[in-house]
Amino acid sequence: MEFFSCAGSGTAEPVAEKDSVIVETIEVTNEDDIQLNNGAKWKVDEKMMSFIMKIEEDATGFSKDAKTKSVEVYNQLASSISTNLDSLTSNCTMSGQAHDELHKWLLPFLDLSEEFSASSAVEKSDSLYNQILNSLGEFHEYFE
């Protein structure tokens, strides 16, 4: 059996048939994606974890009741998150790959926190608040 190639000058040239095809699957990961520690969660330093848990406690304890929803209330939460993030970053004692993986989560969370702090509309604050909750959920997928 002969196959013909249509590439190039427009003339057909014979291409030899191959008896077998070897297929190799390569998993491609983005270096910005958080990776698990050989299938396990990364350990976060106890002191640093306390600041993350405080952020989560404040965020999950925050009431989104329609009666109390206001930019001022969101700003109070944003201030608390910002204070705990400042403490977290100034008390960083981790190193190695665990540290690097934590930063893959932390840097976008810092940006999200800044945007949340700067928000001046309830709808925008509400959307950012939901993103904060989602990010904290993602944290627990990779860290303990």
HELIX and SHEET records of a PDB file:
HELIX    1   1 GLU A   46  GLY A   61  1                                  16    
HELIX    2   2 VAL A   71  SER A   90  1                                  20    
HELIX    3   3 GLY A   96  ALA A  118  1                                  23    
HELIX    4   4 VAL A  122  TYR A  142  1                                  21    
SHEET    1   A 2 PHE A   3  SER A   5  0                                        
SHEET    2   A 2 GLU A  13  VAL A  15 -1                                        
END                                                                             
